């Protein structure tokens, strides 16, 4: 039997519905996340983020299940079963790193690097904590007399940003020190495989930007490393003893600048200058940021890292893409302003909210190179 054709009105209605459906599909496609979160439960499973860091599950002290959910800017512990005695080693070290860990090297890293060749090693971190677990939140920085990319290194530096429960670093407390402008309890010992030098914050640090070299110089001055040794990796994560689900690194950056500057960067810390202007009112503010490249080479693909003071949060931005909205934040160029010519500059801005007293970020780094501020 021959089928009848739709009437004109029905055809018009079908066309309208089809147009609406295509528009809805395009909208959903445009607004869907560009990076799907990945969950890793394998004991030593890992993946890369931002094309330059490795996130690893690294469950080595227990057979109980541990899973991490990897985001584009860090990771979150999704499952952390089991527990181990608090007077011994932790059950794992889920972390994100720059460098090499048991032959697993992050993409494009320039580590291992001889300490004497490093001009600066800027890093930034933003943590999210939970209270129903026993853990520490710490950087784990590895040094060795040789440029090895596998196995255990000679000296381990740990920077404890926070700890919950009756846990303590390897060894015993040997005193206190001011490093990178902060006060720390200093612990020293050996875990049977390597020397461990630990710096413990007296109160929790949620986010911070600093130069890793300040802590490496401490190791050298205390006889636990030499300038001829090599930095092999810079890692940040958690050591849980009990539970741990919900702990997260919400943003992380690490760079190692060799000699006078950063290849592809602004050509040295003095070449990068940031002007940070603000308009502040009760509970809110806008920031206008200008990044100037005073070097002799262009900066192709710029990323400006800085840490917002506690209580500040970005709500919108223009002329830049922002990774992170509080704590450690990275602003990157767009299709139309992604490069900075030699002697040139770019500008962007954002709006945000704040609690308490307003303050400006303490420091900025352009593609890993520290900038001066105006």
Protein Blocks (a to p, Z undefined) as FASTA:
>chain_A
ZZddddfklmmmmmmmmmmmmmmmmmmmmmpcfbdcdddfbfkbccdehhlaccdfkiak
bcbdcdddddfkbccdfbdgdjddfkbccfbdcdddedjeehiacehiabdcdfklpmbd
cddddddddfkbccdddddddddfbfcfehjdfbdcdddfbdedjdddehidfbdcdeeh
iacddddddehjaccdddddfbdcfbdcddfklmmmmmmmnopacfkbccfbdcdddddf
bgjihiacfbdcddddehjbcehiaopaklpccdddddddehiacdddddddfbfbdceh
iaddddddehiacfbdehiacehjehjadddddfklmbccehiacddddddddehjaddd
fbdceehiacddZZ
